[in-house]
Each structure stands twice: as C-alpha cells, then as structure tokens.
Amino acid sequence: MSKLKLKLKKGDTVRVISGEARGQEGKIISIDTKKSRVLVEGVNMISKHSKPNAKNPNGGITKQEGSIHISNVMFVEGGKTTRIGRQVDEKTKKIVRISKKTKEVIK
C-alpha cells in the first residue's frame, strides 16, 4: 500500500462521521499514512491490559485511544464539518488548505 497525501494534519479538530463513535469530536493526536488511520483524542477508547513492570508495579487495565480509518473523520471549522481543498496563495505563492464551504484559508 502506498503513502497517500492526506488533507488532515496532526492537531486538526475532527468529528467522527461513521462507526461506533459517530458524532464525537476531538483533536488528531497522530496519523498513520501507511494504514490511513488516525488517533483522535478521547474517541474510540479501548482497554489495554498491562503486566506489572518497573513503571507500573501493579499492572492493570488502562484506557487509551484506538485508531479510526481516516475516511470516517471530517474536519470541523466553526462547529460545522467541511471538506478541505488546496489552493495557491496569491501573496506567498505557496499551497494552502482552504475550507470548501467558506472558501477561507485554514490556519
């Protein structure tokens, strides 16, 4: 599987649009481009069982985020979801991300 050029970045606020966690929002913690999956803060929480070790002498069960496929999340701007496009900025001549709904530059 090849690496894709993704429109979402680490730190973007996204909303889950399908699946078990539908409707939940959070910031992107990390992106796996090879598998096309993202970790979203506070979404798709899973229980991880750990054995006792030096850091955690008792072991036990910890909660952590599970990955979600990138097609199941959508960028949020001003409380509403929007698609993301790319455009060449006239002033700086660099490619910038724009909101498809408002046509405004993102970040």
PyMOL commands that place a pseudoatom at each C-alpha (Angstrom):
pseudoatom trace, name=CA, resn=MET, resi=1, chain=A, elem=C, hetatm=0, pos=[0.000, 0.000, 0.000]
pseudoatom trace, name=CA, resn=SER, resi=2, chain=A, elem=C, hetatm=0, pos=[1.418, 3.399, -0.973]
pseudoatom trace, name=CA, resn=LYS, resi=3, chain=A, elem=C, hetatm=0, pos=[1.573, 6.501, 1.177]
pseudoatom trace, name=CA, resn=LEU, resi=4, chain=A, elem=C, hetatm=0, pos=[-1.286, 8.896, 0.472]
pseudoatom trace, name=CA, resn=LYS, resi=5, chain=A, elem=C, hetatm=0, pos=[-1.178, 12.681, 0.528]
pseudoatom trace, name=CA, resn=LEU, resi=6, chain=A, elem=C, hetatm=0, pos=[-3.683, 13.439, 3.267]
pseudoatom trace, name=CA, resn=LYS, resi=7, chain=A, elem=C, hetatm=0, pos=[-5.553, 16.697, 3.767]
pseudoatom trace, name=CA, resn=LEU, resi=8, chain=A, elem=C, hetatm=0, pos=[-5.805, 16.344, 7.553]
pseudoatom trace, name=CA, resn=LYS, resi=9, chain=A, elem=C, hetatm=0, pos=[-2.907, 17.212, 9.853]
pseudoatom trace, name=CA, resn=LYS, resi=10, chain=A, elem=C, hetatm=0, pos=[-1.911, 16.498, 13.436]
pseudoatom trace, name=CA, resn=GLY, resi=11, chain=A, elem=C, hetatm=0, pos=[-3.718, 18.951, 15.740]
pseudoatom trace, name=CA, resn=ASP, resi=12, chain=A, elem=C, hetatm=0, pos=[-6.783, 19.425, 13.491]
pseudoatom trace, name=CA, resn=THR, resi=13, chain=A, elem=C, hetatm=0, pos=[-10.192, 19.182, 15.165]
pseudoatom trace, name=CA, resn=VAL, resi=14, chain=A, elem=C, hetatm=0, pos=[-12.293, 16.465, 13.561]
pseudoatom trace, name=CA, resn=ARG, resi=15, chain=A, elem=C, hetatm=0, pos=[-15.719, 14.858, 14.003]
pseudoatom trace, name=CA, resn=VAL, resi=16, chain=A, elem=C, hetatm=0, pos=[-16.350, 11.124, 13.552]
pseudoatom trace, name=CA, resn=ILE, resi=17, chain=A, elem=C, hetatm=0, pos=[-18.943, 10.747, 10.779]
pseudoatom trace, name=CA, resn=SER, resi=18, chain=A, elem=C, hetatm=0, pos=[-19.498, 6.983, 10.859]
pseudoatom trace, name=CA, resn=GLY, resi=19, chain=A, elem=C, hetatm=0, pos=[-18.987, 3.970, 13.052]
pseudoatom trace, name=CA, resn=GLU, resi=20, chain=A, elem=C, hetatm=0, pos=[-19.462, 3.298, 16.741]
pseudoatom trace, name=CA, resn=ALA, resi=21, chain=A, elem=C, hetatm=0, pos=[-18.073, 6.696, 17.834]
pseudoatom trace, name=CA, resn=ARG, resi=22, chain=A, elem=C, hetatm=0, pos=[-20.226, 8.711, 15.408]
pseudoatom trace, name=CA, resn=GLY, resi=23, chain=A, elem=C, hetatm=0, pos=[-20.724, 12.354, 16.409]
pseudoatom trace, name=CA, resn=GLN, resi=24, chain=A, elem=C, hetatm=0, pos=[-17.749, 12.576, 18.773]
pseudoatom trace, name=CA, resn=GLU, resi=25, chain=A, elem=C, hetatm=0, pos=[-15.173, 15.326, 18.283]
pseudoatom trace, name=CA, resn=GLY, resi=26, chain=A, elem=C, hetatm=0, pos=[-11.520, 15.646, 19.203]
pseudoatom trace, name=CA, resn=LYS, resi=27, chain=A, elem=C, hetatm=0, pos=[-8.062, 16.685, 18.052]
pseudoatom trace, name=CA, resn=ILE, resi=28, chain=A, elem=C, hetatm=0, pos=[-5.877, 14.419, 15.952]
pseudoatom trace, name=CA, resn=ILE, resi=29, chain=A, elem=C, hetatm=0, pos=[-3.039, 13.003, 18.071]
pseudoatom trace, name=CA, resn=SER, resi=30, chain=A, elem=C, hetatm=0, pos=[-1.243, 11.105, 15.310]
pseudoatom trace, name=CA, resn=ILE, resi=31, chain=A, elem=C, hetatm=0, pos=[-1.676, 9.925, 11.724]
pseudoatom trace, name=CA, resn=ASP, resi=32, chain=A, elem=C, hetatm=0, pos=[-0.528, 6.609, 10.220]
pseudoatom trace, name=CA, resn=THR, resi=33, chain=A, elem=C, hetatm=0, pos=[-0.207, 7.356, 6.495]
pseudoatom trace, name=CA, resn=LYS, resi=34, chain=A, elem=C, hetatm=0, pos=[0.672, 3.791, 5.530]
pseudoatom trace, name=CA, resn=LYS, resi=35, chain=A, elem=C, hetatm=0, pos=[-2.521, 2.352, 7.029]
pseudoatom trace, name=CA, resn=SER, resi=36, chain=A, elem=C, hetatm=0, pos=[-4.639, 5.524, 6.504]
pseudoatom trace, name=CA, resn=ARG, resi=37, chain=A, elem=C, hetatm=0, pos=[-5.648, 5.641, 10.177]
pseudoatom trace, name=CA, resn=VAL, resi=38, chain=A, elem=C, hetatm=0, pos=[-5.783, 8.432, 12.779]
pseudoatom trace, name=CA, resn=LEU, resi=39, chain=A, elem=C, hetatm=0, pos=[-5.783, 8.616, 16.578]
pseudoatom trace, name=CA, resn=VAL, resi=40, chain=A, elem=C, hetatm=0, pos=[-8.351, 11.132, 17.834]
pseudoatom trace, name=CA, resn=GLU, resi=41, chain=A, elem=C, hetatm=0, pos=[-8.204, 12.455, 21.407]
pseudoatom trace, name=CA, resn=GLY, resi=42, chain=A, elem=C, hetatm=0, pos=[-10.922, 10.863, 23.578]
pseudoatom trace, name=CA, resn=VAL, resi=43, chain=A, elem=C, hetatm=0, pos=[-12.538, 8.891, 20.730]
pseudoatom trace, name=CA, resn=ASN, resi=44, chain=A, elem=C, hetatm=0, pos=[-12.712, 5.084, 20.287]
pseudoatom trace, name=CA, resn=MET, resi=45, chain=A, elem=C, hetatm=0, pos=[-11.345, 4.338, 23.760]
pseudoatom trace, name=CA, resn=ILE, resi=46, chain=A, elem=C, hetatm=0, pos=[-10.027, 0.786, 24.243]
pseudoatom trace, name=CA, resn=SER, resi=47, chain=A, elem=C, hetatm=0, pos=[-8.887, -1.099, 27.356]
pseudoatom trace, name=CA, resn=LYS, resi=48, chain=A, elem=C, hetatm=0, pos=[-5.243, -2.183, 27.376]
pseudoatom trace, name=CA, resn=HIS, resi=49, chain=A, elem=C, hetatm=0, pos=[-4.189, -4.865, 29.856]
pseudoatom trace, name=CA, resn=SER, resi=50, chain=A, elem=C, hetatm=0, pos=[-0.640, -4.472, 31.158]
pseudoatom trace, name=CA, resn=LYS, resi=51, chain=A, elem=C, hetatm=0, pos=[1.557, -6.730, 33.242]
pseudoatom trace, name=CA, resn=PRO, resi=52, chain=A, elem=C, hetatm=0, pos=[3.375, -5.351, 36.287]
pseudoatom trace, name=CA, resn=ASN, resi=53, chain=A, elem=C, hetatm=0, pos=[6.653, -3.617, 35.399]
pseudoatom trace, name=CA, resn=ALA, resi=54, chain=A, elem=C, hetatm=0, pos=[9.053, -1.002, 36.789]
pseudoatom trace, name=CA, resn=LYS, resi=55, chain=A, elem=C, hetatm=0, pos=[6.856, 1.930, 35.741]
pseudoatom trace, name=CA, resn=ASN, resi=56, chain=A, elem=C, hetatm=0, pos=[3.581, 0.362, 36.857]
pseudoatom trace, name=CA, resn=PRO, resi=57, chain=A, elem=C, hetatm=0, pos=[4.286, -2.138, 39.699]
pseudoatom trace, name=CA, resn=ASN, resi=58, chain=A, elem=C, hetatm=0, pos=[0.645, -3.207, 39.998]
pseudoatom trace, name=CA, resn=GLY, resi=59, chain=A, elem=C, hetatm=0, pos=[-0.119, -3.640, 36.302]
pseudoatom trace, name=CA, resn=GLY, resi=60, chain=A, elem=C, hetatm=0, pos=[-3.808, -3.429, 35.492]
pseudoatom trace, name=CA, resn=ILE, resi=61, chain=A, elem=C, hetatm=0, pos=[-6.123, -2.065, 32.849]
pseudoatom trace, name=CA, resn=THR, resi=62, chain=A, elem=C, hetatm=0, pos=[-5.531, 1.311, 31.183]
pseudoatom trace, name=CA, resn=LYS, resi=63, chain=A, elem=C, hetatm=0, pos=[-7.760, 3.203, 28.772]
pseudoatom trace, name=CA, resn=GLN, resi=64, chain=A, elem=C, hetatm=0, pos=[-6.276, 4.591, 25.561]
pseudoatom trace, name=CA, resn=GLU, resi=65, chain=A, elem=C, hetatm=0, pos=[-7.408, 5.772, 22.143]
pseudoatom trace, name=CA, resn=GLY, resi=66, chain=A, elem=C, hetatm=0, pos=[-7.817, 3.268, 19.336]
pseudoatom trace, name=CA, resn=SER, resi=67, chain=A, elem=C, hetatm=0, pos=[-7.230, 4.212, 15.707]
pseudoatom trace, name=CA, resn=ILE, resi=68, chain=A, elem=C, hetatm=0, pos=[-10.022, 5.106, 13.274]
pseudoatom trace, name=CA, resn=HIS, resi=69, chain=A, elem=C, hetatm=0, pos=[-9.860, 4.970, 9.484]
pseudoatom trace, name=CA, resn=ILE, resi=70, chain=A, elem=C, hetatm=0, pos=[-9.264, 8.428, 8.031]
pseudoatom trace, name=CA, resn=SER, resi=71, chain=A, elem=C, hetatm=0, pos=[-12.368, 8.187, 5.830]
pseudoatom trace, name=CA, resn=ASN, resi=72, chain=A, elem=C, hetatm=0, pos=[-14.531, 8.089, 8.975]
pseudoatom trace, name=CA, resn=VAL, resi=73, chain=A, elem=C, hetatm=0, pos=[-13.474, 11.543, 10.231]
pseudoatom trace, name=CA, resn=MET, resi=74, chain=A, elem=C, hetatm=0, pos=[-14.207, 15.014, 8.867]
pseudoatom trace, name=CA, resn=PHE, resi=75, chain=A, elem=C, hetatm=0, pos=[-12.572, 18.384, 9.538]
pseudoatom trace, name=CA, resn=VAL, resi=76, chain=A, elem=C, hetatm=0, pos=[-14.502, 20.774, 11.818]
pseudoatom trace, name=CA, resn=GLU, resi=77, chain=A, elem=C, hetatm=0, pos=[-14.385, 24.555, 11.374]
pseudoatom trace, name=CA, resn=GLY, resi=78, chain=A, elem=C, hetatm=0, pos=[-16.569, 26.834, 13.485]
pseudoatom trace, name=CA, resn=GLY, resi=79, chain=A, elem=C, hetatm=0, pos=[-18.642, 23.936, 14.821]
pseudoatom trace, name=CA, resn=LYS, resi=80, chain=A, elem=C, hetatm=0, pos=[-19.563, 22.621, 11.351]
pseudoatom trace, name=CA, resn=THR, resi=81, chain=A, elem=C, hetatm=0, pos=[-17.916, 19.951, 9.253]
pseudoatom trace, name=CA, resn=THR, resi=82, chain=A, elem=C, hetatm=0, pos=[-16.335, 20.909, 5.954]
pseudoatom trace, name=CA, resn=ARG, resi=83, chain=A, elem=C, hetatm=0, pos=[-14.241, 19.364, 3.234]
pseudoatom trace, name=CA, resn=ILE, resi=84, chain=A, elem=C, hetatm=0, pos=[-10.706, 20.597, 2.660]
pseudoatom trace, name=CA, resn=GLY, resi=85, chain=A, elem=C, hetatm=0, pos=[-9.236, 21.772, -0.628]
pseudoatom trace, name=CA, resn=ARG, resi=86, chain=A, elem=C, hetatm=0, pos=[-5.890, 23.162, -1.728]
pseudoatom trace, name=CA, resn=GLN, resi=87, chain=A, elem=C, hetatm=0, pos=[-5.156, 26.434, -3.450]
pseudoatom trace, name=CA, resn=VAL, resi=88, chain=A, elem=C, hetatm=0, pos=[-2.117, 28.533, -4.349]
pseudoatom trace, name=CA, resn=ASP, resi=89, chain=A, elem=C, hetatm=0, pos=[-1.939, 31.621, -2.136]
pseudoatom trace, name=CA, resn=GLU, resi=90, chain=A, elem=C, hetatm=0, pos=[-1.578, 34.782, -4.258]
pseudoatom trace, name=CA, resn=LYS, resi=91, chain=A, elem=C, hetatm=0, pos=[0.731, 36.614, -1.826]
pseudoatom trace, name=CA, resn=THR, resi=92, chain=A, elem=C, hetatm=0, pos=[3.150, 33.870, -0.781]
pseudoatom trace, name=CA, resn=LYS, resi=93, chain=A, elem=C, hetatm=0, pos=[2.832, 31.584, -3.850]
pseudoatom trace, name=CA, resn=LYS, resi=94, chain=A, elem=C, hetatm=0, pos=[2.535, 28.594, -1.510]
pseudoatom trace, name=CA, resn=ILE, resi=95, chain=A, elem=C, hetatm=0, pos=[-0.134, 25.898, -1.488]
pseudoatom trace, name=CA, resn=VAL, resi=96, chain=A, elem=C, hetatm=0, pos=[-2.568, 26.445, 1.400]
pseudoatom trace, name=CA, resn=ARG, resi=97, chain=A, elem=C, hetatm=0, pos=[-5.533, 24.454, 2.708]
pseudoatom trace, name=CA, resn=ILE, resi=98, chain=A, elem=C, hetatm=0, pos=[-8.960, 26.052, 2.273]
pseudoatom trace, name=CA, resn=SER, resi=99, chain=A, elem=C, hetatm=0, pos=[-12.438, 25.260, 3.568]
pseudoatom trace, name=CA, resn=LYS, resi=100, chain=A, elem=C, hetatm=0, pos=[-14.740, 24.150, 0.740]
pseudoatom trace, name=CA, resn=LYS, resi=101, chain=A, elem=C, hetatm=0, pos=[-17.793, 25.720, 2.459]
pseudoatom trace, name=CA, resn=THR, resi=102, chain=A, elem=C, hetatm=0, pos=[-16.426, 29.145, 3.406]
pseudoatom trace, name=CA, resn=LYS, resi=103, chain=A, elem=C, hetatm=0, pos=[-13.504, 29.355, 0.907]
pseudoatom trace, name=CA, resn=GLU, resi=104, chain=A, elem=C, hetatm=0, pos=[-11.326, 30.661, 3.783]
pseudoatom trace, name=CA, resn=VAL, resi=105, chain=A, elem=C, hetatm=0, pos=[-7.721, 29.641, 4.411]
pseudoatom trace, name=CA, resn=ILE, resi=106, chain=A, elem=C, hetatm=0, pos=[-7.258, 27.110, 7.234]
pseudoatom trace, name=CA, resn=LYS, resi=107, chain=A, elem=C, hetatm=0, pos=[-4.603, 28.171, 9.796]
for i in range(1, 107): cmd.bond("trace and resi %d" % i, "trace and resi %d" % (i + 1))
show_as sticks, trace
zoom trace
